[in-house]
Amino acid sequence: MAFSAPSPVASTSVDPLRCPLCGQSNQCAITAGLAPESCWCMGADIAPDALAAIPEAQRRQSCLCPRCAAGQFPGRAPATTTTTTAPRN
Ligand SMILES: [Zn+2]
């Protein structure tokens, strides 16, 4: 047996490039390979509501996107999205 690759910590697929609240690109400079100081979040005010809305599994895993960080994230209002595959018959 050869070396086995280090297993990922989380079994859920956390994409560090995407906002955990809306799934859009979070435009994080760090994930883009740029200096952390150049990231938009360094000068942004993150809405406390947005931080509180991040699922526990995705905290410290993914950055928010600028819009959600400003408090305009989808989960805040009553859900109108139809992302679930609901059977219609
Ligand atoms: Zn977002």
PDB file of the backbone (N, CA, C, O) and the ligand in Angstrom, with CONECT records:
HET     ZN  A 101       1
ATOM      1  N   MET A   1       0.840  -1.207   0.000  1.00  0.00           N
ATOM      2  CA  MET A   1       0.000   0.000   0.000  1.00  0.00           C
ATOM      3  C   MET A   1       0.873   1.255   0.000  1.00  0.00           C
ATOM      4  O   MET A   1       1.839   1.353   0.757  1.00  0.00           O
ATOM      5  N   ALA A   2       0.541   2.146  -0.803  1.00  0.00           N
ATOM      6  CA  ALA A   2       1.250   3.423  -0.846  1.00  0.00           C
ATOM      7  C   ALA A   2       0.666   4.370   0.193  1.00  0.00           C
ATOM      8  O   ALA A   2      -0.300   4.054   0.888  1.00  0.00           O
ATOM      9  N   PHE A   3       1.274   5.519   0.270  1.00  0.00           N
ATOM     10  CA  PHE A   3       0.732   6.516   1.182  1.00  0.00           C
ATOM     11  C   PHE A   3      -0.663   6.926   0.738  1.00  0.00           C
ATOM     12  O   PHE A   3      -0.923   7.149  -0.445  1.00  0.00           O
ATOM     13  N   SER A   4      -1.523   7.016   1.686  1.00  0.00           N
ATOM     14  CA  SER A   4      -2.847   7.532   1.348  1.00  0.00           C
ATOM     15  C   SER A   4      -2.846   9.041   1.531  1.00  0.00           C
ATOM     16  O   SER A   4      -2.207   9.577   2.436  1.00  0.00           O
ATOM     17  N   ALA A   5      -3.560   9.696   0.671  1.00  0.00           N
ATOM     18  CA  ALA A   5      -3.623  11.154   0.734  1.00  0.00           C
ATOM     19  C   ALA A   5      -4.307  11.586   2.017  1.00  0.00           C
ATOM     20  O   ALA A   5      -5.229  10.919   2.485  1.00  0.00           O
ATOM     21  N   PRO A   6      -3.868  12.685   2.583  1.00  0.00           N
ATOM     22  CA  PRO A   6      -4.536  13.201   3.787  1.00  0.00           C
ATOM     23  C   PRO A   6      -6.004  13.459   3.514  1.00  0.00           C
ATOM     24  O   PRO A   6      -6.377  14.151   2.566  1.00  0.00           O
ATOM     25  N   SER A   7      -6.812  12.886   4.367  1.00  0.00           N
ATOM     26  CA  SER A   7      -8.246  13.026   4.141  1.00  0.00           C
ATOM     27  C   SER A   7      -8.707  14.429   4.492  1.00  0.00           C
ATOM     28  O   SER A   7      -8.248  15.016   5.472  1.00  0.00           O
ATOM     29  N   PRO A   8      -9.601  14.954   3.700  1.00  0.00           N
ATOM     30  CA  PRO A   8     -10.141  16.284   4.011  1.00  0.00           C
ATOM     31  C   PRO A   8     -10.886  16.288   5.337  1.00  0.00           C
ATOM     32  O   PRO A   8     -11.502  15.293   5.720  1.00  0.00           O
ATOM     33  N   VAL A   9     -10.823  17.392   6.016  1.00  0.00           N
ATOM     34  CA  VAL A   9     -11.407  17.479   7.345  1.00  0.00           C
ATOM     35  C   VAL A   9     -12.919  17.375   7.280  1.00  0.00           C
ATOM     36  O   VAL A   9     -13.546  16.624   8.028  1.00  0.00           O
ATOM     37  N   ALA A  10     -13.477  18.134   6.382  1.00  0.00           N
ATOM     38  CA  ALA A  10     -14.930  18.154   6.281  1.00  0.00           C
ATOM     39  C   ALA A  10     -15.399  17.232   5.168  1.00  0.00           C
ATOM     40  O   ALA A  10     -14.803  17.177   4.093  1.00  0.00           O
ATOM     41  N   SER A  11     -16.458  16.522   5.440  1.00  0.00           N
ATOM     42  CA  SER A  11     -17.015  15.657   4.409  1.00  0.00           C
ATOM     43  C   SER A  11     -17.911  16.452   3.470  1.00  0.00           C
ATOM     44  O   SER A  11     -18.117  16.074   2.316  1.00  0.00           O
ATOM     45  N   THR A  12     -18.434  17.545   3.977  1.00  0.00           N
ATOM     46  CA  THR A  12     -19.251  18.395   3.133  1.00  0.00           C
ATOM     47  C   THR A  12     -18.349  19.187   2.200  1.00  0.00           C
ATOM     48  O   THR A  12     -17.222  19.529   2.557  1.00  0.00           O
ATOM     49  N   SER A  13     -18.833  19.469   1.042  1.00  0.00           N
ATOM     50  CA  SER A  13     -18.032  20.180   0.064  1.00  0.00           C
ATOM     51  C   SER A  13     -18.104  21.674   0.334  1.00  0.00           C
ATOM     52  O   SER A  13     -19.075  22.346  -0.013  1.00  0.00           O
ATOM     53  N   VAL A  14     -17.053  22.168   0.960  1.00  0.00           N
ATOM     54  CA  VAL A  14     -16.974  23.595   1.221  1.00  0.00           C
ATOM     55  C   VAL A  14     -16.062  24.217   0.181  1.00  0.00           C
ATOM     56  O   VAL A  14     -14.884  23.872   0.090  1.00  0.00           O
ATOM     57  N   ASP A  15     -16.599  25.116  -0.588  1.00  0.00           N
ATOM     58  CA  ASP A  15     -15.811  25.772  -1.607  1.00  0.00           C
ATOM     59  C   ASP A  15     -15.343  27.120  -1.086  1.00  0.00           C
ATOM     60  O   ASP A  15     -16.150  28.038  -0.944  1.00  0.00           O
ATOM     61  N   PRO A  16     -14.062  27.255  -0.801  1.00  0.00           N
ATOM     62  CA  PRO A  16     -13.556  28.499  -0.218  1.00  0.00           C
ATOM     63  C   PRO A  16     -13.645  29.679  -1.163  1.00  0.00           C
ATOM     64  O   PRO A  16     -13.442  30.826  -0.763  1.00  0.00           O
ATOM     65  N   LEU A  17     -13.950  29.394  -2.416  1.00  0.00           N
ATOM     66  CA  LEU A  17     -14.056  30.483  -3.385  1.00  0.00           C
ATOM     67  C   LEU A  17     -15.445  31.080  -3.411  1.00  0.00           C
ATOM     68  O   LEU A  17     -15.677  32.126  -4.018  1.00  0.00           O
ATOM     69  N   ARG A  18     -16.371  30.403  -2.743  1.00  0.00           N
ATOM     70  CA  ARG A  18     -17.760  30.843  -2.848  1.00  0.00           C
ATOM     71  C   ARG A  18     -18.316  31.311  -1.513  1.00  0.00           C
ATOM     72  O   ARG A  18     -17.934  30.832  -0.446  1.00  0.00           O
ATOM     73  N   CYS A  19     -19.219  32.253  -1.614  1.00  0.00           N
ATOM     74  CA  CYS A  19     -19.889  32.781  -0.444  1.00  0.00           C
ATOM     75  C   CYS A  19     -20.808  31.709   0.135  1.00  0.00           C
ATOM     76  O   CYS A  19     -21.601  31.125  -0.603  1.00  0.00           O
ATOM     77  N   PRO A  20     -20.722  31.434   1.446  1.00  0.00           N
ATOM     78  CA  PRO A  20     -21.559  30.410   2.052  1.00  0.00           C
ATOM     79  C   PRO A  20     -23.032  30.788   2.118  1.00  0.00           C
ATOM     80  O   PRO A  20     -23.885  29.932   2.355  1.00  0.00           O
ATOM     81  N   LEU A  21     -23.331  32.048   1.911  1.00  0.00           N
ATOM     82  CA  LEU A  21     -24.721  32.489   2.022  1.00  0.00           C
ATOM     83  C   LEU A  21     -25.440  32.487   0.689  1.00  0.00           C
ATOM     84  O   LEU A  21     -26.609  32.105   0.621  1.00  0.00           O
ATOM     85  N   CYS A  22     -24.771  32.904  -0.368  1.00  0.00           N
ATOM     86  CA  CYS A  22     -25.464  33.005  -1.651  1.00  0.00           C
ATOM     87  C   CYS A  22     -24.849  32.129  -2.726  1.00  0.00           C
ATOM     88  O   CYS A  22     -25.453  31.930  -3.781  1.00  0.00           O
ATOM     89  N   GLY A  23     -23.653  31.599  -2.475  1.00  0.00           N
ATOM     90  CA  GLY A  23     -23.046  30.698  -3.438  1.00  0.00           C
ATOM     91  C   GLY A  23     -22.324  31.399  -4.581  1.00  0.00           C
ATOM     92  O   GLY A  23     -21.799  30.748  -5.484  1.00  0.00           O
ATOM     93  N   GLN A  24     -22.300  32.703  -4.539  1.00  0.00           N
ATOM     94  CA  GLN A  24     -21.580  33.441  -5.573  1.00  0.00           C
ATOM     95  C   GLN A  24     -20.099  33.530  -5.211  1.00  0.00           C
ATOM     96  O   GLN A  24     -19.701  33.224  -4.087  1.00  0.00           O
ATOM     97  N   SER A  25     -19.303  33.949  -6.172  1.00  0.00           N
ATOM     98  CA  SER A  25     -17.886  34.141  -5.909  1.00  0.00           C
ATOM     99  C   SER A  25     -17.697  35.198  -4.836  1.00  0.00           C
ATOM    100  O   SER A  25     -18.300  36.270  -4.894  1.00  0.00           O
ATOM    101  N   ASN A  26     -16.848  34.888  -3.845  1.00  0.00           N
ATOM    102  CA  ASN A  26     -16.670  35.842  -2.752  1.00  0.00           C
ATOM    103  C   ASN A  26     -15.583  36.875  -3.062  1.00  0.00           C
ATOM    104  O   ASN A  26     -15.361  37.815  -2.299  1.00  0.00           O
ATOM    105  N   GLN A  27     -14.919  36.679  -4.191  1.00  0.00           N
ATOM    106  CA  GLN A  27     -13.913  37.645  -4.644  1.00  0.00           C
ATOM    107  C   GLN A  27     -12.825  37.868  -3.610  1.00  0.00           C
ATOM    108  O   GLN A  27     -12.274  38.964  -3.504  1.00  0.00           O
ATOM    109  N   CYS A  28     -12.517  36.834  -2.851  1.00  0.00           N
ATOM    110  CA  CYS A  28     -11.499  36.960  -1.820  1.00  0.00           C
ATOM    111  C   CYS A  28     -10.118  37.007  -2.457  1.00  0.00           C
ATOM    112  O   CYS A  28      -9.800  36.194  -3.325  1.00  0.00           O
ATOM    113  N   ALA A  29      -9.312  37.942  -2.031  1.00  0.00           N
ATOM    114  CA  ALA A  29      -7.981  38.104  -2.612  1.00  0.00           C
ATOM    115  C   ALA A  29      -7.079  36.931  -2.257  1.00  0.00           C
ATOM    116  O   ALA A  29      -6.223  36.537  -3.049  1.00  0.00           O
ATOM    117  N   ILE A  30      -7.272  36.376  -1.072  1.00  0.00           N
ATOM    118  CA  ILE A  30      -6.415  35.293  -0.615  1.00  0.00           C
ATOM    119  C   ILE A  30      -6.615  34.044  -1.483  1.00  0.00           C
ATOM    120  O   ILE A  30      -5.651  33.394  -1.886  1.00  0.00           O
ATOM    121  N   THR A  31      -7.866  33.725  -1.758  1.00  0.00           N
ATOM    122  CA  THR A  31      -8.135  32.554  -2.577  1.00  0.00           C
ATOM    123  C   THR A  31      -7.713  32.780  -4.017  1.00  0.00           C
ATOM    124  O   THR A  31      -7.531  31.825  -4.772  1.00  0.00           O
ATOM    125  N   ALA A  32      -7.556  34.039  -4.400  1.00  0.00           N
ATOM    126  CA  ALA A  32      -7.106  34.360  -5.749  1.00  0.00           C
ATOM    127  C   ALA A  32      -5.596  34.430  -5.832  1.00  0.00           C
ATOM    128  O   ALA A  32      -5.036  34.706  -6.893  1.00  0.00           O
ATOM    129  N   GLY A  33      -4.931  34.179  -4.703  1.00  0.00           N
ATOM    130  CA  GLY A  33      -3.485  34.184  -4.696  1.00  0.00           C
ATOM    131  C   GLY A  33      -2.883  35.563  -4.536  1.00  0.00           C
ATOM    132  O   GLY A  33      -1.692  35.759  -4.781  1.00  0.00           O
ATOM    133  N   LEU A  34      -3.698  36.515  -4.126  1.00  0.00           N
ATOM    134  CA  LEU A  34      -3.213  37.876  -3.932  1.00  0.00           C
ATOM    135  C   LEU A  34      -2.951  38.137  -2.456  1.00  0.00           C
ATOM    136  O   LEU A  34      -3.291  37.323  -1.598  1.00  0.00           O
ATOM    137  N   ALA A  35      -2.353  39.259  -2.178  1.00  0.00           N
ATOM    138  CA  ALA A  35      -2.050  39.599  -0.793  1.00  0.00           C
ATOM    139  C   ALA A  35      -3.333  39.856  -0.012  1.00  0.00           C
ATOM    140  O   ALA A  35      -4.256  40.494  -0.518  1.00  0.00           O
ATOM    141  N   PRO A  36      -3.388  39.355   1.233  1.00  0.00           N
ATOM    142  CA  PRO A  36      -4.584  39.552   2.056  1.00  0.00           C
ATOM    143  C   PRO A  36      -4.955  41.020   2.216  1.00  0.00           C
ATOM    144  O   PRO A  36      -6.131  41.362   2.340  1.00  0.00           O
ATOM    145  N   GLU A  37      -3.960  41.870   2.212  1.00  0.00           N
ATOM    146  CA  GLU A  37      -4.246  43.300   2.401  1.00  0.00           C
ATOM    147  C   GLU A  37      -5.028  43.880   1.245  1.00  0.00           C
ATOM    148  O   GLU A  37      -5.690  44.909   1.380  1.00  0.00           O
ATOM    149  N   SER A  38      -4.947  43.214   0.109  1.00  0.00           N
ATOM    150  CA  SER A  38      -5.620  43.749  -1.066  1.00  0.00           C
ATOM    151  C   SER A  38      -7.069  43.266  -1.159  1.00  0.00           C
ATOM    152  O   SER A  38      -7.792  43.643  -2.081  1.00  0.00           O
ATOM    153  N   CYS A  39      -7.488  42.443  -0.215  1.00  0.00           N
ATOM    154  CA  CYS A  39      -8.853  41.913  -0.276  1.00  0.00           C
ATOM    155  C   CYS A  39      -9.867  42.998   0.078  1.00  0.00           C
ATOM    156  O   CYS A  39      -9.615  43.858   0.921  1.00  0.00           O
ATOM    157  N   TRP A  40     -10.988  42.935  -0.569  1.00  0.00           N
ATOM    158  CA  TRP A  40     -12.052  43.916  -0.332  1.00  0.00           C
ATOM    159  C   TRP A  40     -12.527  43.902   1.118  1.00  0.00           C
ATOM    160  O   TRP A  40     -12.965  44.922   1.649  1.00  0.00           O
ATOM    161  N   CYS A  41     -12.434  42.729   1.751  1.00  0.00           N
ATOM    162  CA  CYS A  41     -13.000  42.595   3.093  1.00  0.00           C
ATOM    163  C   CYS A  41     -12.192  43.367   4.131  1.00  0.00           C
ATOM    164  O   CYS A  41     -12.681  43.641   5.227  1.00  0.00           O
ATOM    165  N   MET A  42     -10.955  43.718   3.784  1.00  0.00           N
ATOM    166  CA  MET A  42     -10.132  44.432   4.752  1.00  0.00           C
ATOM    167  C   MET A  42     -10.696  45.820   5.066  1.00  0.00           C
ATOM    168  O   MET A  42     -10.500  46.353   6.158  1.00  0.00           O
ATOM    169  N   GLY A  43     -11.387  46.383   4.100  1.00  0.00           N
ATOM    170  CA  GLY A  43     -11.936  47.714   4.327  1.00  0.00           C
ATOM    171  C   GLY A  43     -13.440  47.716   4.419  1.00  0.00           C
ATOM    172  O   GLY A  43     -14.073  48.771   4.385  1.00  0.00           O
ATOM    173  N   ALA A  44     -14.016  46.524   4.536  1.00  0.00           N
ATOM    174  CA  ALA A  44     -15.471  46.437   4.524  1.00  0.00           C
ATOM    175  C   ALA A  44     -16.011  46.243   5.932  1.00  0.00           C
ATOM    176  O   ALA A  44     -15.358  45.647   6.789  1.00  0.00           O
ATOM    177  N   ASP A  45     -17.202  46.753   6.151  1.00  0.00           N
ATOM    178  CA  ASP A  45     -17.899  46.479   7.390  1.00  0.00           C
ATOM    179  C   ASP A  45     -18.775  45.248   7.177  1.00  0.00           C
ATOM    180  O   ASP A  45     -19.703  45.274   6.369  1.00  0.00           O
ATOM    181  N   ILE A  46     -18.484  44.185   7.893  1.00  0.00           N
ATOM    182  CA  ILE A  46     -19.259  42.965   7.734  1.00  0.00           C
ATOM    183  C   ILE A  46     -20.481  43.041   8.639  1.00  0.00           C
ATOM    184  O   ILE A  46     -20.361  43.280   9.840  1.00  0.00           O
ATOM    185  N   ALA A  47     -21.648  42.836   8.056  1.00  0.00           N
ATOM    186  CA  ALA A  47     -22.877  42.895   8.839  1.00  0.00           C
ATOM    187  C   ALA A  47     -22.924  41.741   9.824  1.00  0.00           C
ATOM    188  O   ALA A  47     -22.699  40.591   9.446  1.00  0.00           O
ATOM    189  N   PRO A  48     -23.218  42.039  11.096  1.00  0.00           N
ATOM    190  CA  PRO A  48     -23.312  40.972  12.108  1.00  0.00           C
ATOM    191  C   PRO A  48     -24.342  39.915  11.741  1.00  0.00           C
ATOM    192  O   PRO A  48     -24.167  38.734  12.041  1.00  0.00           O
ATOM    193  N   ASP A  49     -25.407  40.344  11.094  1.00  0.00           N
ATOM    194  CA  ASP A  49     -26.433  39.397  10.670  1.00  0.00           C
ATOM    195  C   ASP A  49     -25.875  38.378   9.691  1.00  0.00           C
ATOM    196  O   ASP A  49     -26.224  37.197   9.720  1.00  0.00           O
ATOM    197  N   ALA A  50     -24.996  38.870   8.822  1.00  0.00           N
ATOM    198  CA  ALA A  50     -24.413  37.991   7.815  1.00  0.00           C
ATOM    199  C   ALA A  50     -23.495  36.968   8.463  1.00  0.00           C
ATOM    200  O   ALA A  50     -23.506  35.792   8.099  1.00  0.00           O
ATOM    201  N   LEU A  51     -22.710  37.416   9.416  1.00  0.00           N
ATOM    202  CA  LEU A  51     -21.818  36.494  10.117  1.00  0.00           C
ATOM    203  C   LEU A  51     -22.614  35.421  10.848  1.00  0.00           C
ATOM    204  O   LEU A  51     -22.242  34.248  10.862  1.00  0.00           O
ATOM    205  N   ALA A  52     -23.717  35.847  11.456  1.00  0.00           N
ATOM    206  CA  ALA A  52     -24.528  34.921  12.233  1.00  0.00           C
ATOM    207  C   ALA A  52     -25.240  33.913  11.344  1.00  0.00           C
ATOM    208  O   ALA A  52     -25.630  32.838  11.799  1.00  0.00           O
ATOM    209  N   ALA A  53     -25.405  34.264  10.081  1.00  0.00           N
ATOM    210  CA  ALA A  53     -26.162  33.405   9.180  1.00  0.00           C
ATOM    211  C   ALA A  53     -25.298  32.341   8.512  1.00  0.00           C
ATOM    212  O   ALA A  53     -25.813  31.447   7.840  1.00  0.00           O
ATOM    213  N   ILE A  54     -24.001  32.438   8.695  1.00  0.00           N
ATOM    214  CA  ILE A  54     -23.115  31.449   8.070  1.00  0.00           C
ATOM    215  C   ILE A  54     -23.265  30.111   8.776  1.00  0.00           C
ATOM    216  O   ILE A  54     -23.183  30.046  10.003  1.00  0.00           O
ATOM    217  N   PRO A  55     -23.483  29.054   8.024  1.00  0.00           N
ATOM    218  CA  PRO A  55     -23.569  27.725   8.638  1.00  0.00           C
ATOM    219  C   PRO A  55     -22.294  27.386   9.394  1.00  0.00           C
ATOM    220  O   PRO A  55     -21.190  27.737   8.977  1.00  0.00           O
ATOM    221  N   GLU A  56     -22.471  26.700  10.506  1.00  0.00           N
ATOM    222  CA  GLU A  56     -21.343  26.397  11.378  1.00  0.00           C
ATOM    223  C   GLU A  56     -20.206  25.707  10.642  1.00  0.00           C
ATOM    224  O   GLU A  56     -19.034  25.985  10.900  1.00  0.00           O
ATOM    225  N   ALA A  57     -20.545  24.819   9.737  1.00  0.00           N
ATOM    226  CA  ALA A  57     -19.529  24.037   9.026  1.00  0.00           C
ATOM    227  C   ALA A  57     -18.697  24.898   8.087  1.00  0.00           C
ATOM    228  O   ALA A  57     -17.590  24.526   7.697  1.00  0.00           O
ATOM    229  N   GLN A  58     -19.239  26.040   7.736  1.00  0.00           N
ATOM    230  CA  GLN A  58     -18.554  26.855   6.740  1.00  0.00           C
ATOM    231  C   GLN A  58     -17.855  28.065   7.343  1.00  0.00           C
ATOM    232  O   GLN A  58     -17.241  28.866   6.639  1.00  0.00           O
ATOM    233  N   ARG A  59     -17.962  28.178   8.651  1.00  0.00           N
ATOM    234  CA  ARG A  59     -17.253  29.279   9.283  1.00  0.00           C
ATOM    235  C   ARG A  59     -15.757  29.028   9.212  1.00  0.00           C
ATOM    236  O   ARG A  59     -15.296  27.902   9.401  1.00  0.00           O
ATOM    237  N   ARG A  60     -15.028  30.051   8.946  1.00  0.00           N
ATOM    238  CA  ARG A  60     -13.573  29.959   8.801  1.00  0.00           C
ATOM    239  C   ARG A  60     -13.174  29.124   7.602  1.00  0.00           C
ATOM    240  O   ARG A  60     -11.993  28.822   7.432  1.00  0.00           O
ATOM    241  N   GLN A  61     -14.118  28.746   6.772  1.00  0.00           N
ATOM    242  CA  GLN A  61     -13.820  27.981   5.573  1.00  0.00           C
ATOM    243  C   GLN A  61     -13.962  28.864   4.338  1.00  0.00           C
ATOM    244  O   GLN A  61     -13.092  28.881   3.467  1.00  0.00           O
ATOM    245  N   SER A  62     -15.046  29.581   4.278  1.00  0.00           N
ATOM    246  CA  SER A  62     -15.322  30.391   3.109  1.00  0.00           C
ATOM    247  C   SER A  62     -15.552  31.837   3.518  1.00  0.00           C
ATOM    248  O   SER A  62     -16.101  32.124   4.581  1.00  0.00           O
ATOM    249  N   CYS A  63     -15.126  32.717   2.665  1.00  0.00           N
ATOM    250  CA  CYS A  63     -15.406  34.130   2.889  1.00  0.00           C
ATOM    251  C   CYS A  63     -16.799  34.470   2.380  1.00  0.00           C
ATOM    252  O   CYS A  63     -17.361  33.777   1.533  1.00  0.00           O
ATOM    253  N   LEU A  64     -17.327  35.531   2.910  1.00  0.00           N
ATOM    254  CA  LEU A  64     -18.559  36.065   2.361  1.00  0.00           C
ATOM    255  C   LEU A  64     -18.251  36.829   1.089  1.00  0.00           C
ATOM    256  O   LEU A  64     -17.107  37.213   0.847  1.00  0.00           O
ATOM    257  N   CYS A  65     -19.269  37.048   0.282  1.00  0.00           N
ATOM    258  CA  CYS A  65     -19.107  37.926  -0.859  1.00  0.00           C
ATOM    259  C   CYS A  65     -19.446  39.349  -0.410  1.00  0.00           C
ATOM    260  O   CYS A  65     -20.094  39.531   0.620  1.00  0.00           O
ATOM    261  N   PRO A  66     -19.019  40.347  -1.165  1.00  0.00           N
ATOM    262  CA  PRO A  66     -19.239  41.735  -0.741  1.00  0.00           C
ATOM    263  C   PRO A  66     -20.698  42.055  -0.468  1.00  0.00           C
ATOM    264  O   PRO A  66     -21.006  42.800   0.461  1.00  0.00           O
ATOM    265  N   ARG A  67     -21.588  41.506  -1.258  1.00  0.00           N
ATOM    266  CA  ARG A  67     -22.999  41.851  -1.095  1.00  0.00           C
ATOM    267  C   ARG A  67     -23.570  41.266   0.194  1.00  0.00           C
ATOM    268  O   ARG A  67     -24.272  41.950   0.940  1.00  0.00           O
ATOM    269  N   CYS A  68     -23.267  40.017   0.442  1.00  0.00           N
ATOM    270  CA  CYS A  68     -23.775  39.395   1.663  1.00  0.00           C
ATOM    271  C   CYS A  68     -23.137  40.020   2.897  1.00  0.00           C
ATOM    272  O   CYS A  68     -23.785  40.176   3.932  1.00  0.00           O
ATOM    273  N   ALA A  69     -21.875  40.373   2.779  1.00  0.00           N
ATOM    274  CA  ALA A  69     -21.189  41.006   3.903  1.00  0.00           C
ATOM    275  C   ALA A  69     -21.844  42.323   4.269  1.00  0.00           C
ATOM    276  O   ALA A  69     -21.779  42.762   5.417  1.00  0.00           O
ATOM    277  N   ALA A  70     -22.477  42.950   3.287  1.00  0.00           N
ATOM    278  CA  ALA A  70     -23.167  44.200   3.524  1.00  0.00           C
ATOM    279  C   ALA A  70     -24.573  43.975   4.078  1.00  0.00           C
ATOM    280  O   ALA A  70     -25.300  44.932   4.341  1.00  0.00           O
ATOM    281  N   GLY A  71     -24.950  42.721   4.252  1.00  0.00           N
ATOM    282  CA  GLY A  71     -26.237  42.419   4.852  1.00  0.00           C
ATOM    283  C   GLY A  71     -27.326  42.089   3.849  1.00  0.00           C
ATOM    284  O   GLY A  71     -28.487  41.909   4.216  1.00  0.00           O
ATOM    285  N   GLN A  72     -26.942  42.009   2.566  1.00  0.00           N
ATOM    286  CA  GLN A  72     -27.953  41.735   1.538  1.00  0.00           C
ATOM    287  C   GLN A  72     -27.863  40.289   1.087  1.00  0.00           C
ATOM    288  O   GLN A  72     -27.685  40.002  -0.096  1.00  0.00           O
ATOM    289  N   PHE A  73     -27.988  39.387   2.043  1.00  0.00           N
ATOM    290  CA  PHE A  73     -27.889  37.979   1.686  1.00  0.00           C
ATOM    291  C   PHE A  73     -29.267  37.348   1.591  1.00  0.00           C
ATOM    292  O   PHE A  73     -30.208  37.819   2.230  1.00  0.00           O
ATOM    293  N   PRO A  74     -29.399  36.293   0.806  1.00  0.00           N
ATOM    294  CA  PRO A  74     -30.707  35.719   0.481  1.00  0.00           C
ATOM    295  C   PRO A  74     -31.471  35.163   1.677  1.00  0.00           C
ATOM    296  O   PRO A  74     -32.697  35.264   1.723  1.00  0.00           O
ATOM    297  N   GLY A  75     -30.776  34.584   2.635  1.00  0.00           N
ATOM    298  CA  GLY A  75     -31.462  33.926   3.734  1.00  0.00           C
ATOM    299  C   GLY A  75     -32.129  34.873   4.695  1.00  0.00           C
ATOM    300  O   GLY A  75     -32.855  34.450   5.595  1.00  0.00           O
ATOM    301  N   ARG A  76     -31.887  36.151   4.507  1.00  0.00           N
ATOM    302  CA  ARG A  76     -32.403  37.117   5.473  1.00  0.00           C
ATOM    303  C   ARG A  76     -33.905  37.287   5.338  1.00  0.00           C
ATOM    304  O   ARG A  76     -34.630  37.367   6.329  1.00  0.00           O
ATOM    305  N   ALA A  77     -34.357  37.340   4.098  1.00  0.00           N
ATOM    306  CA  ALA A  77     -35.785  37.454   3.841  1.00  0.00           C
ATOM    307  C   ALA A  77     -36.378  36.055   3.711  1.00  0.00           C
ATOM    308  O   ALA A  77     -35.645  35.085   3.523  1.00  0.00           O
ATOM    309  N   PRO A  78     -37.694  35.948   3.811  1.00  0.00           N
ATOM    310  CA  PRO A  78     -38.349  34.663   3.555  1.00  0.00           C
ATOM    311  C   PRO A  78     -37.930  34.099   2.209  1.00  0.00           C
ATOM    312  O   PRO A  78     -37.949  34.801   1.198  1.00  0.00           O
ATOM    313  N   ALA A  79     -37.554  32.831   2.201  1.00  0.00           N
ATOM    314  CA  ALA A  79     -36.970  32.232   1.014  1.00  0.00           C
ATOM    315  C   ALA A  79     -37.941  32.227  -0.154  1.00  0.00           C
ATOM    316  O   ALA A  79     -39.084  31.783  -0.045  1.00  0.00           O
ATOM    317  N   THR A  80     -37.455  32.727  -1.258  1.00  0.00           N
ATOM    318  CA  THR A  80     -38.253  32.691  -2.476  1.00  0.00           C
ATOM    319  C   THR A  80     -37.557  31.885  -3.563  1.00  0.00           C
ATOM    320  O   THR A  80     -38.062  31.728  -4.674  1.00  0.00           O
ATOM    321  N   THR A  81     -36.386  31.382  -3.208  1.00  0.00           N
ATOM    322  CA  THR A  81     -35.634  30.605  -4.194  1.00  0.00           C
ATOM    323  C   THR A  81     -36.191  29.205  -4.326  1.00  0.00           C
ATOM    324  O   THR A  81     -36.735  28.643  -3.376  1.00  0.00           O
ATOM    325  N   THR A  82     -36.051  28.662  -5.494  1.00  0.00           N
ATOM    326  CA  THR A  82     -36.514  27.301  -5.738  1.00  0.00           C
ATOM    327  C   THR A  82     -35.329  26.429  -6.130  1.00  0.00           C
ATOM    328  O   THR A  82     -35.300  25.819  -7.198  1.00  0.00           O
ATOM    329  N   THR A  83     -34.357  26.393  -5.230  1.00  0.00           N
ATOM    330  CA  THR A  83     -33.152  25.618  -5.536  1.00  0.00           C
ATOM    331  C   THR A  83     -33.359  24.140  -5.254  1.00  0.00           C
ATOM    332  O   THR A  83     -32.672  23.293  -5.825  1.00  0.00           O
ATOM    333  N   THR A  84     -34.291  23.831  -4.384  1.00  0.00           N
ATOM    334  CA  THR A  84     -34.538  22.425  -4.082  1.00  0.00           C
ATOM    335  C   THR A  84     -35.339  21.779  -5.220  1.00  0.00           C
ATOM    336  O   THR A  84     -36.177  22.406  -5.868  1.00  0.00           O
ATOM    337  N   THR A  85     -35.043  20.527  -5.422  1.00  0.00           N
ATOM    338  CA  THR A  85     -35.747  19.821  -6.490  1.00  0.00           C
ATOM    339  C   THR A  85     -37.032  19.224  -5.940  1.00  0.00           C
ATOM    340  O   THR A  85     -37.098  18.041  -5.603  1.00  0.00           O
ATOM    341  N   ALA A  86     -38.031  20.056  -5.860  1.00  0.00           N
ATOM    342  CA  ALA A  86     -39.307  19.605  -5.341  1.00  0.00           C
ATOM    343  C   ALA A  86     -40.076  18.838  -6.421  1.00  0.00           C
ATOM    344  O   ALA A  86     -40.195  19.300  -7.556  1.00  0.00           O
ATOM    345  N   PRO A  87     -40.581  17.694  -6.065  1.00  0.00           N
ATOM    346  CA  PRO A  87     -41.369  16.933  -7.052  1.00  0.00           C
ATOM    347  C   PRO A  87     -42.695  17.623  -7.339  1.00  0.00           C
ATOM    348  O   PRO A  87     -43.421  18.017  -6.426  1.00  0.00           O
ATOM    349  N   ARG A  88     -42.984  17.755  -8.577  1.00  0.00           N
ATOM    350  CA  ARG A  88     -44.256  18.400  -8.939  1.00  0.00           C
ATOM    351  C   ARG A  88     -45.088  17.412  -9.720  1.00  0.00           C
ATOM    352  O   ARG A  88     -44.703  16.978 -10.805  1.00  0.00           O
ATOM    353  N   ASN A  89     -46.230  17.056  -9.164  1.00  0.00           N
ATOM    354  CA  ASN A  89     -47.068  16.114  -9.858  1.00  0.00           C
ATOM    355  C   ASN A  89     -48.536  16.412  -9.654  1.00  0.00           C
ATOM    356  O   ASN A  89     -49.390  15.698 -10.181  1.00  0.00           O
TER     357      ASN A  89
HETATM  358 ZN    ZN A 101     -22.766  36.159  -0.847  1.00  0.00          ZN2+
END
